[in-house]
Amino acid sequence: MTLAIRELKLSHFRSHKAARLETDGRPVAIYGPNGAGKTNILEAISMLSPGRGLRRASVDEMARAPERLGWKITATLDSLSEVHELATWVEGEGPRQVTIDGKAAPQLALGRLARIVWLVPVMDRLWLEGAGERRRFLDRMVMSFIPSHAEATLKYEKAMRERNRLLKDNVRDASWYGALEGQMAEAGGAICDNRVEVLGRLRSAQDGAKTAFPAAELSLVSADELPPEQTTETLLEAFAAGRSRDMVAGRTLTGPHRADLHAVYATKGVEAKLCSTGEQKALLVSLILANARALAEDFGAPPILLLDEVAAHLDADRRAALYDEICALGAQAWMTGTGPELFDALDDRANFIEVTETDGTSKLEEKS
């Protein structure tokens, strides 16, 4: 069973006016100078999953300048024992559209066919950033196992925005809050359950794994007085009890949106935020690999991995170990770097693609 992109086409996406790539399912090493358009390829692939992609950009930002005519991404995907044709695009100022095998589909349907996990340079500061970034990182991993987690998150955030509006307007009528808090509690209970379940899977995937990367002891912590593991019933009670305090603050101060992901470098007993830059990077790579191992068992195939500038902060031995683990997993990893020497340890185990840029247009040349 495999999960791999066999063909990828880009039209007016970022710096790519028109591009076409074919692969044989092996990892893909993309190299070229900074600004040539390497990351744009990975971003395009990330748009074959639900959400705003690895840059979290607006659809307008993805359109090639100066035309701004919209953009289109199409792909042939091997998903387990099936082959699917995926397409997503934007026309002018219209909404993003998705088709699967030629039929219109919601974005969330992509997550049931293509499990895509990424690691990008901005994540290198994950352990030093605010809790919001770590929640987003955790929820992306959760969605790779449980695509419906995205629906629960959207439902929770929508209801919370409406509740916050009532709080800011100093509305005191309890009947106005009841329905919204019921929606938040139902979705929030699912969010909590999903996070706890996936953290358990990640822990199991790290236990006894043959890896050159350090294991992380993971836990959920919360910025409010409630523990991060909550049920629908306990959340409903907490929302009702906290209305007066929330009204003073003008926002909801209790719930799964206040949770944080805590990590400790297991063998050293040191919090991730206190580790060196190289150790923090190694912990992130370790979690991505654990995610891939657990998904391979859960989904039936490892996810597609998008590893942007993955060689940063990894020495030659660690790079070689990473490539060995990716190949042992059988994962199609799309990796970028400035030069082919960064991928020497892959040898003939990967497809190599050189990206160059002329007058704002990216050019691709397949090397193997």
SVG drawing of the C-alpha trace seen along z (x, -y; Angstrom):
<svg xmlns="http://www.w3.org/2000/svg" viewBox="-33 -46 61 48">
<polyline fill="none" stroke="black" stroke-width="0.4" points="0.0,0.0 1.4,-3.4 0.4,-7.1 2.2,-9.1 1.8,-11.8 2.6,-10.4 2.0,-13.6 1.8,-17.2 0.8,-20.1 0.8,-23.8 -0.7,-26.7 -0.1,-30.3 0.8,-29.3 3.2,-31.6 6.4,-31.7 5.3,-28.8 3.5,-29.9 3.2,-26.3 5.0,-23.3 4.6,-19.5 6.4,-16.8 6.2,-13.1 7.5,-10.8 7.8,-7.1 6.8,-7.1 10.3,-7.6 11.3,-10.6 11.8,-13.8 14.8,-16.0 14.3,-19.6 17.3,-21.9 18.1,-25.3 19.0,-28.8 17.0,-30.8 14.0,-32.4 13.9,-30.0 10.4,-28.6 11.3,-25.3 9.0,-26.0 6.2,-27.0 6.1,-23.3 5.7,-22.1 3.0,-24.7 1.1,-23.5 1.1,-20.0 0.0,-21.1 -3.1,-22.6 -4.1,-19.0 -5.1,-18.8 -7.8,-20.7 -6.9,-24.2 -4.7,-27.1 -1.5,-25.2 1.9,-25.3 2.2,-29.1 -1.4,-29.7 -1.6,-32.2 -4.7,-33.7 -5.8,-32.4 -4.9,-35.8 -1.3,-35.6 -0.9,-32.3 -1.8,-33.8 1.1,-34.5 2.0,-38.2 1.4,-40.3 -1.5,-38.5 -3.5,-37.6 -5.8,-35.5 -6.1,-32.7 -4.3,-29.5 -4.8,-25.7 -3.1,-22.6 -3.9,-19.1 -2.4,-15.8 -2.6,-12.1 -2.6,-10.4 -1.9,-6.8 -4.0,-6.4 -3.6,-2.8 -5.0,-0.6 -6.8,-3.4 -5.8,-6.1 -7.5,-9.5 -7.4,-12.7 -7.3,-15.7 -7.7,-19.4 -8.0,-22.6 -8.1,-26.1 -9.2,-29.7 -10.6,-31.8 -10.1,-35.5 -11.5,-36.6 -13.8,-33.6 -13.6,-30.9 -11.3,-28.0 -12.8,-25.0 -12.0,-21.3 -12.7,-18.3 -12.0,-14.6 -12.1,-12.4 -13.8,-15.2 -16.6,-15.7 -17.0,-18.7 -16.0,-18.0 -15.6,-19.8 -12.0,-20.6 -12.4,-18.2 -12.8,-15.3 -9.1,-15.7 -8.1,-14.7 -9.6,-11.3 -7.5,-10.5 -4.2,-12.4 -2.6,-12.4 0.0,-15.2 2.4,-16.3 4.9,-19.1 7.9,-20.6 8.9,-24.1 11.6,-26.5 9.2,-28.8 8.4,-25.8 12.1,-25.8 10.9,-28.3 7.9,-26.3 9.1,-25.6 9.8,-29.4 6.6,-30.8 3.3,-31.3 0.9,-28.5 -1.2,-29.2 1.5,-28.0 2.0,-24.7 -1.8,-24.1 -1.9,-24.6 1.1,-22.1 -0.7,-19.6 -4.0,-20.0 -2.4,-19.5 -1.1,-16.1 -4.5,-15.3 -6.1,-16.0 -3.7,-13.7 -5.3,-10.8 -8.8,-12.2 -9.9,-14.4 -13.1,-15.2 -11.1,-17.1 -11.0,-20.0 -14.8,-20.2 -14.9,-20.1 -12.3,-22.9 -14.2,-25.1 -17.5,-24.6 -15.9,-25.4 -14.2,-28.6 -17.3,-29.8 -19.5,-29.4 -16.8,-31.0 -16.6,-34.1 -20.3,-34.6 -20.1,-34.1 -17.2,-36.6 -19.4,-39.1 -22.1,-38.7 -19.5,-39.1 -18.1,-42.3 -21.6,-43.7 -22.3,-43.0 -25.3,-40.8 -26.4,-39.2 -29.5,-37.2 -28.5,-33.5 -30.7,-32.3 -28.5,-34.0 -25.5,-31.9 -27.1,-28.5 -27.1,-27.3 -23.7,-28.7 -22.1,-27.1 -23.8,-23.8 -22.2,-23.9 -18.8,-24.8 -19.0,-22.1 -19.9,-19.4 -17.2,-20.4 -14.7,-21.1 -15.3,-17.7 -14.4,-16.1 -11.3,-18.3 -10.1,-17.2 -10.7,-13.5 -9.0,-13.7 -5.9,-15.4 -5.5,-13.0 -6.0,-10.0 -3.4,-11.2 -0.8,-12.1 -1.2,-8.5 -0.5,-7.3 2.6,-9.5 3.9,-8.2 3.5,-4.6 5.2,-5.4 8.2,-6.7 8.5,-3.8 11.1,-1.4 11.4,-3.0 14.8,-2.5 15.6,-6.2 18.6,-8.5 16.3,-11.3 15.5,-12.0 12.1,-11.0 9.9,-13.8 7.8,-13.3 4.5,-15.0 1.7,-16.3 -1.1,-18.8 -1.2,-21.7 -3.7,-24.5 -3.6,-28.3 -6.9,-28.1 -7.9,-26.4 -9.3,-23.4 -7.2,-20.4 -6.9,-20.2 -8.8,-16.8 -12.4,-17.8 -15.8,-16.2 -18.8,-17.9 -20.5,-18.0 -17.6,-19.6 -17.0,-22.2 -20.7,-23.1 -20.5,-23.7 -17.3,-25.7 -18.7,-28.0 -21.8,-28.7 -19.8,-29.3 -17.3,-31.6 -19.7,-34.0 -19.2,-36.8 -15.4,-36.6 -15.4,-36.2 -17.6,-39.3 -15.0,-41.4 -12.3,-40.1 -14.5,-40.4 -13.5,-36.9 -13.8,-33.2 -11.1,-32.3 -11.8,-28.6 -11.7,-25.8 -9.6,-23.7 -8.4,-27.0 -6.4,-27.6 -4.4,-24.3 -0.7,-24.1 1.6,-21.3 4.5,-20.6 7.5,-18.7 10.6,-17.4 13.8,-16.0 13.2,-12.5 16.8,-11.2 18.0,-14.6 14.9,-15.6 15.1,-19.1 12.1,-21.1 12.2,-21.6 12.2,-25.4 15.5,-25.2 17.2,-22.9 19.8,-24.1 18.6,-25.1 19.9,-21.7 18.1,-19.7 14.9,-21.6 15.1,-20.8 15.9,-17.2 12.8,-16.9 10.6,-18.3 12.0,-15.8 11.4,-13.1 7.7,-14.1 7.2,-14.2 8.7,-10.7 6.6,-9.4 3.5,-10.9 4.5,-9.1 5.1,-5.8 1.8,-5.9 -0.1,-6.9 1.5,-4.1 -0.1,-1.7 -3.4,-3.6 -4.1,-4.6 -2.3,-1.7 0.5,-3.8 2.8,-6.5 1.8,-10.1 3.3,-12.3 6.0,-14.4 6.8,-18.0 10.2,-18.9 11.3,-22.4 15.0,-23.2 15.1,-20.1 18.9,-20.1 19.1,-23.3 20.5,-22.5 21.1,-18.8 24.7,-17.6 25.6,-15.1 25.1,-12.1 21.7,-13.2 20.7,-14.0 21.7,-10.5 19.8,-9.0 16.7,-11.0 16.8,-9.8 17.3,-6.2 14.3,-6.4 12.1,-8.0 13.1,-5.2 12.6,-2.5 9.1,-3.9 8.4,-3.9 7.2,-7.5 7.2,-9.9 9.0,-12.8 9.3,-16.1 12.4,-17.8 14.1,-21.1 17.6,-22.4 20.0,-24.8 22.3,-22.2 22.3,-18.6 25.1,-17.8 22.6,-18.0 20.9,-14.9 24.0,-12.9 23.2,-10.2 20.0,-9.5 21.9,-8.4 19.5,-6.6 16.8,-6.3 15.1,-9.6 14.0,-11.7 16.1,-14.8 14.7,-18.1 16.6,-21.3 14.7,-24.6 16.0,-27.8 14.4,-31.2 14.5,-33.7 12.6,-37.0 10.3,-35.8 9.4,-32.5 10.5,-29.2 11.9,-26.5 12.1,-22.8 14.6,-20.2 14.3,-16.5 17.7,-15.0 16.6,-11.4"/>
</svg>
